[in-house]
Amino acid sequence: MEGTRPNTPELTRSARGAAALAFLVLVYLSAAAFGWLPGGRGTAFAFLVVISAATAYSAWRASRRCEGSRGMRSFWMLLALAQVMYSAGSLVYMVHDLVPGPRPYPSAADALYLGFYPLMVWALVRVPTARTAHGQLPRLLLDCATIAIGGGAIIWYFVLGPTTQAVGGPLLATVVSITYPVADLVLLAGLALVLLRGVPTAERGPLAVFGLGVAMFIAADILYSHAALNGSFTTASAVNIAYALACAVFGVAAGLQRPIARDESDSALVDGSPGWSVSWLPYLGIACGFALLLYAERSQPFFPDLSLVISAILLAAVVATRQHLAQRSLVHVQRELQGANDQLAALATSDPLTGIPNHRAINTYLEGELERARRYSRPFALVFMDIDHFKALNDSFGHTTGDAALKEFTFVVSGCLRSVDIVGRWGGEEFVAIVPEMSRSDALEAAERIRATVAQHAFISVPGAHITCSIGVAHYPTDATELSPLLELADGAMYAAKHLGRNQVMAASAEAAASLGAPSERGGARGGDALIGVVEALAALVDARDQYAETRSSNVASTSVRLATALGCDPAEAHAIGLAARLHDVGKVAIADAILNKPGRLTPDEWELMRHHPGVGADVIRRIPSLRGVAPIVEGHHERWDGGGYPRNLAGERIPIGARILAVADAYSAMVSTRPYREALDHDSAMAELRRCAGTQFDPEVVDAFEALVEGERALSARVSG
């Protein structure tokens, strides 16, 4: 945003101020190095006054640039006040240095110097930091303790300890002498706490430079106190050089502060994690503590007691505790990562909607099952399922309802399978089940169980809707011994079941790559889909006109395909017979509604008109190039075995085999259907009528095959329902 862009002229002035501070420090260092700063005359403190005053101005300017952050504005303002306090203390000290005689201690300069520390701590408190999570608080406190113990050991060894042992003068002087190192320790702990909690990303640069200045200032305090205890301090010593550098670094940090616009809040500035530049601070505390212990062992310590040893033990205990917490945190993170990896693996192999294996996972399972079946010479079946008219369901009820129906369908199908069976989503409304250790007949029985259960289930996700599915079954090793052909056969059988009536189970032998519905022809194949669309449209036209034909053509088509397969027809021929059965009544569109839907028996004239419908239907179908091959079947489905049929009075084997098959399937379907002028016959009565007409109206061989087929399927249905 435009409001957050740096103000270039402001940054330029700050850079000039920082450069001026650096120049003053260089001049000061050069003068001190060549002995141009006469001791006892206050020259060194004059430099300190100028540098700290310039730093105060730079910090004040930085606070003006932080209008959008109350915390950072307060931080720089308090730093400016602290520098003013320090500059005033240096000025008073310089005055005392110019006055002949010994300098008083403590003096007003010490009061001003000591006022510097609470302002600095207060400034650190005002820095916006991230909230510390409950689990991170112990580690944060241990990190701060590590820094405090490591730095405190140095302060104790060089300053605080010797100061307490040198007690003997005025009480106020002793208290002031002890206050300096204690204040340094508090300032060090406060800086560590702020930096380790996490500061605004954009402010890490200025605050890191500020932290460097604090470290230099504390080092200068230690040098000063140590020199004062030894009586070696002079105003032209390196101590004042360190103070000057620390103040200059504060000024440079202020000059690096970028403008913060009004629309930036403190909470938005903090990202919640410390930067890499401060993550090593606890290790620095460890290094300082143990380096001091080694130094004390090689030199004459101030104390022959165990103070440093105790500090080292405390430091080691804190480090061990911190590492223990870090290890626990690492284990927790590893567990979370493992859980995340498990979730990612589940997402990669599971369908996100239904929770069952997805297309990729099913392929993997299939490869494994095929390898197992080959190794141990065991059978398995592949069951392809497709929800009928699912697109219409989505269009009518919406995709949310469609998704709920898919999940409920998954639940229903899973309930029909064994625990060792695997059901997955192949894509869209298509599902696949892997059924190991099953014969072909048992697999067809399981598929029929699924079909019947789905057809009878009242889907609560789609109230009032009747959902069915079409199923294709392929068997290893009966139908194929390779994975790709097995998939194609199962998919092709399902496709045939779907488009030859739906709500049925089709075995792989009823469909093959040469047939119209096979995957090899419809694999991107708009022509196959267009043909099926034409068939569906014509069948729907008949169903709409003939109130008795609705759903019957689908049943006749399904029966015709199974019967053709039982009689040994090749898959392409069986498929063509199924298409003819689906369209066998299309010629009825030319019959008047009064005749077509007459509630009673037809008159001879009306029957004469009705006898024209096979020829009319064949003429319609011949106009569709892709369906010309099925026209003779449609035309001959009312021919009789004895030659007394219509429209061409064909007899015996002159009647196409498809027409003879269709005649039996159509007659049975008509007899077991209710009509206004008669009740539906039961199965036994309908079969008795077929046997009676075998050899006159129907081909005897076809009637025998039909009876065997129906009896076998009834036995199968009885086992399924039982």
C-alpha positions in Angstrom: 0.0 0.0 0.0 1.1 3.5 -0.7 0.9 4.4 3.0 3.5 1.8 4.0 6.2 2.9 1.5 9.3 4.4 3.1 9.6 8.2 3.0 12.8 8.6 1.0 13.8 12.2 2.2 13.3 11.1 5.9 15.5 8.1 5.5 18.1 10.2 3.8 18.3 12.6 6.7 18.5 9.7 9.2 21.3 8.2 7.1 23.1 11.6 7.2 22.7 11.7 11.0 24.1 8.2 11.4 27.0 9.1 9.2 27.7 12.2 11.3 27.7 10.1 14.5 30.1 7.6 13.0 32.4 10.5 11.9 32.4 11.8 15.5 33.3 8.4 16.9 36.1 8.1 14.4 37.5 11.5 15.4 37.2 10.5 19.0 38.9 7.2 18.5 41.7 8.8 16.5 42.3 11.5 19.2 42.4 8.9 21.9 44.7 6.6 19.9 47.3 9.5 19.4 47.0 10.7 23.0 45.4 14.0 22.0 42.8 13.7 24.8 44.4 15.2 27.9 43.3 13.3 31.0 41.5 15.2 33.8 40.3 18.0 31.6 36.9 16.6 30.5 37.7 16.4 26.8 36.6 12.8 26.5 33.3 13.5 28.3 32.7 16.4 25.9 32.7 13.9 23.1 30.3 11.7 25.1 28.0 14.6 25.6 27.9 15.5 21.9 27.5 11.9 20.7 24.8 11.0 23.2 22.9 14.2 22.4 23.1 13.5 18.7 21.9 10.0 19.4 18.9 11.4 21.4 18.0 13.6 18.5 18.2 10.6 16.1 16.0 8.5 18.4 13.5 11.4 18.6 13.4 11.6 14.8 12.8 7.8 14.7 9.9 8.1 17.0 8.3 10.7 14.7 8.5 8.1 11.9 6.5 5.5 13.9 3.1 7.1 13.8 1.5 3.7 13.1 3.0 1.9 16.0 2.5 3.2 19.6 5.0 0.6 20.9 7.8 1.6 18.6 7.1 5.3 18.9 7.4 4.9 22.7 10.5 2.8 22.4 12.4 5.4 20.4 11.1 8.3 22.6 12.2 6.6 25.8 15.6 5.8 24.2 15.9 9.5 23.4 15.1 10.4 27.0 17.7 7.8 28.2 20.3 9.4 26.0 19.4 12.8 27.2 19.8 11.5 30.8 23.2 10.0 29.9 24.3 13.1 28.1 23.4 15.2 31.2 25.3 12.8 33.4 28.4 13.1 31.2 28.1 16.8 31.3 28.0 16.9 35.1 30.9 14.4 35.2 32.8 16.7 32.9 32.2 19.7 35.2 33.4 17.7 38.2 36.5 16.7 36.2 37.3 20.3 35.4 37.0 21.4 39.0 40.2 21.1 41.0 40.2 18.5 43.7 38.8 15.0 44.1 35.5 14.1 42.4 32.7 13.4 44.7 31.2 9.8 44.7 28.4 9.3 44.4 27.5 12.6 42.7 24.6 14.1 40.6 26.3 12.5 37.6 25.7 9.0 39.1 22.0 9.9 39.7 21.7 10.8 36.0 23.6 7.8 34.9 21.5 5.5 37.0 18.3 7.1 35.5 19.5 5.9 32.1 18.8 2.2 33.0 15.1 2.3 34.0 14.4 4.3 30.9 16.1 1.7 28.7 14.3 -1.1 30.4 11.0 0.8 30.0 11.8 1.3 26.3 12.3 -2.5 25.9 9.0 -3.1 27.6 7.3 -0.9 25.0 8.6 -2.9 22.0 5.7 -4.8 20.4 6.4 -8.6 20.7 4.5 -11.7 19.8 2.4 -13.5 22.4 4.1 -16.5 23.8 2.2 -19.8 23.5 1.7 -21.7 26.8 4.0 -24.5 25.7 6.8 -22.1 24.6 6.9 -20.2 27.9 9.2 -22.6 29.8 11.7 -22.7 26.9 11.6 -18.9 26.7 12.3 -18.5 30.4 15.1 -21.0 30.3 16.7 -19.2 27.3 16.6 -16.0 29.3 18.0 -17.7 32.3 20.9 -19.1 30.3 21.7 -15.6 29.0 21.3 -14.1 32.5 23.5 -16.7 34.2 26.2 -16.5 31.6 26.3 -12.7 31.5 25.7 -12.5 35.2 28.6 -14.7 36.0 30.9 -12.3 34.1 29.3 -9.3 35.9 29.7 -11.0 39.2 33.3 -12.1 38.6 34.6 -8.8 37.4 32.4 -6.2 39.0 29.7 -7.2 41.5 31.7 -9.7 43.5 34.8 -7.5 43.9 32.5 -4.6 44.7 30.8 -6.5 47.6 34.1 -7.6 48.9 35.4 -4.0 48.8 32.6 -2.8 51.1 34.0 -0.6 53.8 33.4 2.9 52.6 30.2 5.0 52.9 27.0 2.9 52.5 25.6 5.1 49.7 28.7 4.7 47.7 28.6 0.9 48.1 24.9 0.8 47.1 25.6 2.9 44.0 28.5 0.7 43.1 26.4 -2.4 43.4 23.5 -0.8 41.5 25.4 -0.3 38.3 26.1 -4.1 37.6 22.7 -5.1 38.8 21.1 -2.6 36.4 23.3 -4.0 33.7 22.1 -7.5 34.5 18.4 -6.4 34.4 19.0 -4.6 31.1 20.6 -7.7 29.6 17.8 -10.0 30.7 15.2 -7.5 29.4 16.9 -7.3 26.0 17.1 -11.1 25.8 13.4 -11.5 26.7 12.3 -9.1 24.0 14.4 -10.4 21.2 13.7 -14.0 22.0 9.9 -13.5 22.1 9.8 -12.3 18.5 9.7 -8.6 17.3 8.2 -7.0 14.2 9.9 -8.4 11.1 10.5 -4.9 9.7 12.1 -3.8 13.0 14.5 -6.7 13.4 17.3 -4.8 11.7 17.1 -1.6 13.9 16.5 -3.7 17.1 19.4 -6.0 16.3 21.7 -3.0 16.0 20.2 -1.6 19.2 20.9 -4.9 21.0 24.5 -4.7 19.8 24.7 -1.2 21.4 23.3 -2.6 24.7 25.9 -5.3 24.7 28.7 -2.7 24.1 27.3 -0.5 26.8 27.2 -3.3 29.3 30.8 -4.3 28.3 31.8 -0.7 28.8 30.2 -0.7 32.3 32.1 -3.8 33.2 35.4 -2.3 32.0 34.7 0.9 33.9 33.8 -0.9 37.2 36.8 -3.2 36.9 39.2 -0.3 36.2 37.7 1.8 39.0 38.2 -1.1 41.5 41.8 -1.4 40.3 42.3 2.4 40.4 43.4 2.5 36.7 40.5 4.5 35.3 41.3 7.7 33.4 39.0 9.9 31.3 41.1 9.2 28.3 41.0 5.4 28.7 39.5 2.9 26.3 36.4 2.8 28.6 35.1 6.1 27.3 35.8 4.9 23.8 33.5 1.9 24.4 30.8 4.2 25.8 31.0 6.5 22.8 30.8 3.6 20.4 27.7 2.2 22.3 25.9 5.5 22.1 26.8 5.9 18.4 25.4 2.4 17.7 22.2 3.5 19.4 22.0 6.4 17.0 22.7 4.2 14.0 19.9 1.9 15.0 17.5 4.9 15.2 18.6 6.0 11.8 17.7 2.6 10.4 14.1 2.8 11.6 11.7 2.8 8.6 8.5 4.9 8.6 5.5 3.0 10.0 2.2 4.3 8.5 -0.9 4.9 10.5 -2.7 1.9 9.0 -0.1 -0.5 10.4 -0.9 -1.9 13.9 1.5 -3.4 16.4 -0.3 -6.8 16.1 0.1 -6.8 12.3 3.8 -6.0 12.6 4.7 -9.0 14.7 4.9 -12.4 13.0 5.3 -14.4 16.2 8.8 -15.9 15.9 12.3 -14.6 16.6 14.6 -14.1 13.7 17.6 -16.2 13.1 19.9 -13.4 14.2 18.9 -13.8 17.9 18.3 -17.5 18.1 22.0 -18.0 19.0 21.8 -15.7 22.1 21.3 -18.6 24.6 24.3 -20.3 23.2 26.3 -17.1 23.7 25.3 -17.1 27.3 26.6 -20.7 27.6 29.8 -19.8 26.0 30.4 -16.8 28.2 29.7 -18.8 31.4 32.1 -21.6 30.6 34.7 -19.4 29.1 34.8 -17.4 32.3 35.2 -20.7 34.3 38.2 -21.7 32.2 39.6 -18.2 32.6 39.3 -18.3 36.3 41.0 -21.6 36.5 44.0 -20.2 34.7 44.3 -16.9 36.6 44.1 -15.6 40.1 40.4 -15.3 40.8 39.0 -12.7 43.1 37.3 -15.4 45.1 38.7 -18.7 46.2 35.2 -19.9 46.9 32.8 -21.9 44.7 30.8 -19.0 43.2 31.9 -19.7 39.7 31.5 -23.4 40.1 27.9 -22.9 41.3 27.2 -20.6 38.4 28.5 -23.3 36.0 26.4 -26.0 37.7 23.3 -23.8 37.4 24.2 -23.0 33.8 24.6 -26.7 33.0 21.3 -27.5 34.8 19.4 -24.9 32.8 21.0 -26.0 29.6 20.1 -29.7 30.3 16.5 -28.7 31.1 16.3 -26.6 28.0 17.6 -29.5 25.9 15.2 -31.8 27.5 12.3 -29.5 26.6 13.7 -29.1 23.1 13.9 -32.9 22.7 10.3 -33.3 23.9 9.2 -30.5 21.5 11.1 -32.3 18.7 9.4 -35.6 19.4 6.1 -33.7 19.4 6.9 -32.1 16.1 8.0 -35.4 14.7 4.7 -37.0 15.8 2.8 -34.1 14.2 4.8 -34.4 11.0 4.1 -38.2 11.0 0.4 -37.5 11.5 0.5 -34.9 8.7 2.3 -37.4 6.4 -0.3 -40.0 7.2 -3.0 -37.5 6.4 -1.3 -36.6 3.1 -0.9 -40.3 2.3 -4.6 -40.9 3.0 -5.5 -37.9 0.9 -3.3 -39.2 -2.0 -5.0 -42.6 -1.9 -8.5 -41.8 -0.7 -11.5 -40.1 -2.4 -12.0 -36.9 -0.5 -15.8 -37.1 -0.8 -16.6 -40.7 0.1 -13.4 -41.7 2.0 -12.9 -44.9 0.0 -9.9 -45.6 -2.2 -9.6 -43.4 -5.3 -8.7 -44.3 -8.8 -5.0 -44.3 -8.2 -5.3 -46.5 -5.1 -7.7 -49.0 -6.8 -5.2 -49.4 -9.6 -2.5 -50.2 -7.0 -4.8 -52.7 -5.2 -5.7 -54.3 -8.6 -2.0 -54.8 -9.4 -1.4 -56.4 -6.0 -4.4 -58.6 -6.3 -3.5 -59.7 -9.8 0.0 -60.6 -8.6 -1.3 -62.6 -5.6 -3.8 -64.4 -7.9 -1.1 -65.4 -10.3 1.3 -66.5 -7.6 -1.2 -68.7 -5.8 -3.4 -69.6 -8.8 -6.5 -68.1 -7.1 -9.5 -66.4 -8.7 -10.9 -62.9 -8.2 -13.6 -60.8 -9.8 -13.7 -57.2 -10.8 -17.1 -55.4 -10.4 -17.8 -52.1 -12.2 -20.8 -50.1 -10.9 -22.4 -47.0 -12.4 -25.3 -45.0 -10.9 -28.1 -44.7 -13.4 -29.2 -41.3 -14.5 -26.8 -39.6 -12.1 -26.4 -36.5 -14.2 -30.2 -36.0 -14.2 -30.1 -36.3 -10.4 -27.4 -33.7 -10.1 -29.3 -31.3 -12.5 -32.6 -31.8 -10.6 -31.4 -31.7 -7.0 -28.1 -30.0 -7.1 -24.5 -31.1 -6.7 -24.7 -31.0 -2.9 -27.5 -33.6 -3.0 -25.6 -35.6 -5.6 -22.5 -35.7 -3.4 -24.6 -36.9 -0.5 -26.1 -39.6 -2.7 -22.6 -40.7 -3.7 -21.6 -41.1 -0.1 -24.8 -43.0 0.8 -24.3 -45.2 -2.3 -20.8 -46.0 -1.0 -22.3 -47.0 2.4 -24.9 -49.3 0.8 -22.4 -51.0 -1.5 -19.9 -51.5 1.3 -22.6 -53.2 3.3 -23.1 -55.8 0.6 -19.5 -56.8 0.4 -17.2 -58.8 2.7 -14.5 -57.3 4.9 -11.8 -58.6 2.5 -13.4 -57.0 -0.5 -12.2 -53.5 -1.6 -14.6 -50.9 -3.1 -13.3 -47.7 -4.5 -14.4 -44.7 -6.6 -13.2 -45.0 -10.2 -14.4 -41.5 -11.1 -17.6 -39.5 -11.2 -20.5 -41.9 -10.5 -18.5 -45.0 -11.3 -17.3 -47.4 -8.6 -15.1 -50.5 -8.7 -15.1 -53.5 -6.3 -12.3 -56.0 -6.1 -13.7 -59.3 -4.9 -11.0 -61.9 -4.2 -11.4 -65.7 -3.9 -14.7 -65.9 -5.8 -15.9 -68.0 -8.7 -17.6 -66.4 -11.6 -21.0 -67.5 -10.5 -20.5 -66.3 -6.9 -19.2 -62.9 -8.2 -22.4 -62.5 -10.3 -24.4 -63.4 -7.2 -22.6 -60.7 -5.2 -23.1 -58.2 -8.0 -26.8 -59.0 -8.1 -27.0 -58.5 -4.4 -25.5 -55.1 -4.8 -27.9 -54.2 -7.6 -31.0 -55.4 -5.7 -30.0 -53.7 -2.4 -29.4 -50.4 -4.2 -32.7 -50.6 -6.1 -34.6 -51.4 -2.8 -32.8 -48.8 -0.7 -34.7 -45.6 0.2 -32.0 -43.0 -0.2 -32.5 -40.5 2.6 -30.1 -38.1 0.8 -32.5 -37.9 -2.2 -36.1 -38.2 -0.7 -38.6 -39.6 -3.2 -36.0 -40.5 -5.8 -35.4 -44.1 -7.0 -31.7 -44.8 -7.5 -30.5 -47.8 -9.4 -27.1 -48.9 -10.7 -25.8 -50.8 -13.7 -23.1 -53.4 -13.0 -20.5 -55.2 -15.1 -18.5 -58.2 -13.9 -15.2 -59.6 -15.2 -13.5 -62.6 -13.7 -9.9 -63.7 -13.4 -8.8 -66.0 -15.0 -12.1 -66.9 -16.8 -12.4 -63.7 -18.8 -8.9 -62.4 -18.9 -5.5 -62.9 -17.3 -4.1 -59.4 -17.8 -5.1 -56.3 -15.9 -5.9 -54.0 -18.9 -8.2 -56.5 -20.7 -9.9 -57.3 -17.4 -10.6 -53.6 -16.8 -11.9 -53.2 -20.4 -14.2 -56.2 -20.2 -15.7 -55.2 -16.8 -16.1 -51.6 -18.0 -17.6 -52.7 -21.2 -20.1 -55.1 -19.5 -21.1 -52.2 -17.2 -21.5 -49.9 -20.2 -23.7 -52.5 -21.9 -25.8 -53.0 -18.8 -26.2 -49.2 -18.5 -27.3 -48.6 -22.0 -29.4 -51.7 -22.6 -31.9 -51.1 -19.9 -30.0 -50.1 -16.7 -30.5 -51.6 -13.2 -29.1 -54.9 -14.2 -25.9 -57.0 -13.9 -24.0 -57.9 -17.1 -21.2 -60.5 -17.2 -18.1 -59.7 -19.3 -19.0 -62.4 -21.8 -22.0 -60.4 -22.9 -19.7 -57.6 -24.1 -16.4 -57.4 -25.9 -14.2 -55.0 -27.7 -15.9 -55.6 -31.0 -19.3 -54.5 -29.8 -20.8 -51.1 -30.1 -20.5 -50.3 -26.4 -17.0 -51.5 -25.9 -14.4 -49.2 -24.5 -12.3 -49.6 -27.6 -15.0 -47.8 -29.6 -16.3 -45.4 -27.1 -12.9 -44.4 -25.5 -13.3 -40.8 -26.4 -15.8 -41.7 -28.9 -18.5 -39.3 -29.5 -20.0 -41.5 -32.2 -20.8 -44.3 -29.8 -22.4 -41.9 -27.3 -24.4 -40.2 -30.1 -25.7 -43.6 -31.2 -26.8 -44.5 -27.7 -28.4 -41.1 -27.4 -30.4 -41.8 -30.5 -31.5 -45.2 -29.1 -32.5 -43.6 -25.8 -34.4 -40.9 -27.6 -36.4 -43.3 -29.8 -37.1 -45.6 -26.8 -38.3 -42.7 -24.7 -40.6 -41.6 -27.6 -42.3 -45.0 -27.5 -42.5 -45.1 -23.7 -44.1 -41.7 -23.8 -46.9 -42.8 -26.2 -47.5 -46.4 -25.0 -48.5 -46.5 -21.4 -47.8 -50.3 -21.3 -44.4 -50.1 -22.9 -42.8 -47.9 -20.2 -39.8 -49.7 -18.6 -40.8 -53.0 -20.5 -38.5 -52.4 -23.4 -35.5 -52.1 -21.0 -36.5 -55.4 -19.4 -36.9 -57.1 -22.8 -33.5 -55.7 -24.0 -31.8 -57.1 -20.9 -33.4 -60.5 -21.2 -32.7 -60.7 -24.9 -28.9 -60.0 -24.4 -28.7 -62.7 -21.7 -30.6 -65.2 -23.8 -28.5 -64.5 -26.9 -25.4 -65.1 -24.8 -26.8 -68.4 -23.5 -27.5 -69.5 -27.1 -23.9 -68.9 -28.1 -24.2 -65.6 -30.0 -21.0 -63.6 -30.2 -20.8 -60.4 -28.1 -21.3 -58.1 -31.1 -24.4 -60.0 -32.2 -25.8 -60.1 -28.6 -25.3 -56.4 -28.3 -27.2 -55.8 -31.6 -30.0 -58.0 -30.4 -30.2 -55.9 -27.2 -30.4 -52.7 -29.3 -33.2 -54.2 -31.4 -35.1 -55.2 -28.3 -34.8 -51.7 -26.9 -36.3 -50.3 -30.2 -38.6 -53.1 -31.2 -41.8 -51.1 -30.6 -40.6 -47.9 -32.2 -43.0 -48.5 -35.1 -45.9 -47.9 -32.7 -45.4 -44.2 -33.1 -47.4 -44.5 -36.3 -50.4 -46.1 -34.5 -53.2 -43.9 -33.3 -53.5 -43.3 -29.6 -57.0 -44.6 -29.6 -55.8 -48.0 -30.8 -52.5 -48.0 -29.0 -54.0 -47.3 -25.6 -57.4 -49.0 -26.1 -58.5 -50.5 -22.7 -60.2 -53.6 -24.4 -59.3 -56.1 -27.1 -58.7 -54.8 -30.6 -61.1 -55.3 -33.5 -59.8 -57.1 -36.7 -59.3 -53.8 -38.4 -57.4 -52.4 -35.5 -55.2 -55.5 -35.4 -54.5 -55.0 -39.1 -53.2 -51.5 -38.4 -51.2 -52.8 -35.4 -49.6 -55.5 -37.6 -47.8 -52.7 -39.6 -45.7 -51.5 -36.7 -42.8 -53.9 -37.2 -42.3 -52.8 -40.8 -42.7 -49.1 -39.8 -40.1 -49.5 -37.0 -37.7 -51.2 -39.4 -38.1 -48.4 -41.9 -37.3 -45.8 -39.2 -34.2 -47.7 -38.0 -32.9 -48.2 -41.5 -32.6 -44.4 -41.8 -29.9 -44.4 -39.1 -26.8 -45.8 -40.8 -25.3 -47.2 -37.5 -28.5 -49.1 -36.8 -29.3 -50.6 -40.2 -27.9 -54.0 -39.0 -30.6 -54.3 -36.3 -33.6 -53.4 -38.7 -34.2 -57.1 -39.7 -34.5 -58.1 -36.1 -37.1 -55.4 -35.4 -39.0 -56.2 -38.5 -39.1 -60.0 -37.8 -39.9 -60.0 -34.0 -43.6 -60.9 -34.7 -42.8 -63.6 -37.2 -43.9 -67.1 -36.2 -41.9 -70.4 -36.3 -44.7 -72.0 -38.4 -44.8 -69.1 -40.9 -48.1 -67.6 -39.6 -46.6 -64.3 -38.4 -46.2 -60.9 -39.9 -45.2 -58.8 -41.8 -43.4 -61.2 -44.2 -44.7 -64.6 -43.1 -41.2 -65.9 -42.6 -40.9 -69.4 -41.1 -38.3 -71.5 -39.2 -34.6 -70.5 -39.5 -35.5 -67.9 -42.2 -36.4 -65.7 -39.3 -33.3 -64.0 -38.0 -32.0 -65.5 -34.8 -32.2 -62.1 -33.1 -35.9 -61.8 -34.0 -36.6 -65.3 -32.7 -34.9 -64.5 -29.4 -36.7 -61.1 -29.2 -40.1 -62.8 -29.8 -39.7 -65.1 -26.8 -38.4 -62.3 -24.5 -41.1 -59.9 -25.6 -43.9 -62.5 -25.2 -42.8 -63.5 -21.7 -42.6 -59.8 -20.6 -46.1 -59.1 -22.0 -47.6 -62.1 -20.3 -46.2 -61.2 -16.8 -47.3 -57.6 -17.2 -50.8 -56.4 -16.2 -53.1 -55.1 -18.9 -56.6 -53.5 -18.5 -58.3 -56.4 -20.1 -56.5 -59.1 -18.1 -54.4 -59.7 -15.0 -50.7 -60.5 -15.2 -49.8 -64.2 -15.4 -47.4 -65.7 -12.9 -44.1 -67.2 -14.0 -45.3 -70.8 -14.1 -48.3 -69.9 -16.3 -46.2 -67.8 -18.6 -43.6 -70.5 -19.0 -46.4 -73.1 -19.6 -47.7 -70.9 -22.4 -44.3 -70.5 -24.0 -43.8 -74.3 -23.9 -47.3 -74.8 -25.5 -46.4 -72.4 -28.3 -42.9 -73.9 -28.9 -42.7 -75.2 -32.4 -45.6 -73.2 -33.6 -45.1 -69.6 -32.6 -41.7 -69.8 -31.1 -38.4 -71.5 -31.9 -38.3 -74.5 -29.6 -34.5 -74.2 -29.0 -35.0 -70.6 -27.9 -37.8 -71.5 -25.6 -35.7 -74.2 -24.0 -32.7 -71.9 -23.5 -35.0 -69.2 -22.1 -36.5 -71.6 -19.5 -33.0 -72.7 -18.4 -31.9 -69.1 -18.2 -34.8 -67.9 -16.2 -34.8 -70.8 -13.8 -31.1 -70.3 -13.2 -31.6 -66.6 -12.5 -34.5 -67.3 -10.2 -32.4 -69.7 -8.2 -29.7 -67.1 -8.0 -32.1 -64.4 -6.8 -33.4 -66.7 -4.2 -29.9 -67.3 -2.8 -29.3 -63.5 -2.9 -32.5 -62.6 -1.1 -32.1 -65.5 1.3 
